[in-house]
Amino acid sequence: MEMVALHRSRAVAEVGYDPDRRALRVRFRHGGLYEYRAVPPEVFLGLLDSAHPWTEWQEHIKATYDCDRLE
């Protein structure tokens, strides 16, 4: 899965998305890589387009989708 750097965020370092699996990966600057399951593509695109990725993640992803910590 290709990861995209989010230079405008102080908390979210990179995000990636696998449309076949509907899996969203989020890497945080202070550690941790998480994979969220059953995420629609528009949620990933919203995270990419957001002026505030951390807020977008907190409000629309964190409590909505199941995840696993990968590292």
C-alpha positions as CSV (number, residue, x, y, z in Angstrom):
1,M,0.0,0.0,0.0
2,E,1.5,3.3,-1.0
3,M,1.6,5.9,1.7
4,V,1.1,9.7,1.2
5,A,2.9,12.1,3.4
6,L,0.8,14.8,5.1
7,H,3.3,17.6,5.7
8,R,0.6,20.0,6.9
9,S,-0.3,17.9,9.9
10,R,1.7,17.9,13.2
11,A,0.1,14.6,14.3
12,V,-0.6,12.5,11.1
13,A,2.6,11.7,9.2
14,E,1.2,9.5,6.4
15,V,-1.9,7.9,5.1
16,G,-2.6,5.1,2.6
17,Y,-5.6,3.3,1.2
18,D,-6.3,0.0,-0.4
19,P,-9.6,0.2,-2.3
20,D,-9.9,-3.5,-2.9
21,R,-9.8,-4.2,0.9
22,R,-11.3,-0.8,1.9
23,A,-8.4,-0.5,4.3
24,L,-7.0,2.8,5.5
25,R,-3.6,3.1,7.1
26,V,-2.6,6.0,9.3
27,R,0.9,6.6,10.6
28,F,1.3,9.1,13.4
29,R,4.4,11.3,13.8
30,H,4.8,10.3,17.5
31,G,4.6,6.6,16.7
32,G,2.1,4.0,15.6
33,L,0.8,2.7,12.4
34,Y,-2.9,1.7,12.4
35,E,-5.1,0.0,9.8
36,Y,-8.8,0.8,9.8
37,R,-11.2,-1.7,8.2
38,A,-14.3,-1.2,6.0
39,V,-13.5,2.5,5.2
40,P,-15.2,4.0,2.2
41,P,-13.0,5.7,-0.3
42,E,-14.6,9.1,0.3
43,V,-13.4,9.0,3.9
44,F,-9.8,8.5,2.7
45,L,-10.2,11.3,0.2
46,G,-11.7,13.6,2.9
47,L,-8.7,12.9,5.0
48,L,-6.3,13.8,2.1
49,D,-8.2,17.0,1.3
50,S,-8.7,18.2,4.9
51,A,-6.9,21.3,6.0
52,H,-6.8,19.6,9.5
53,P,-6.1,15.8,9.1
54,W,-5.9,15.3,12.8
55,T,-9.3,16.7,13.4
56,E,-10.7,14.8,10.4
57,W,-9.3,11.6,11.8
58,Q,-10.7,12.3,15.3
59,E,-14.2,13.2,14.1
60,H,-14.7,10.8,11.3
61,I,-12.4,7.8,11.6
62,K,-11.2,7.1,15.2
63,A,-14.5,6.1,16.8
64,T,-16.2,4.9,13.6
65,Y,-14.0,2.2,12.2
66,D,-12.4,-0.9,13.8
67,C,-8.6,-0.9,13.6
68,D,-5.5,-2.9,14.3
69,R,-2.1,-1.5,15.4
70,L,0.5,-2.7,12.9
71,E,3.6,-1.5,14.7
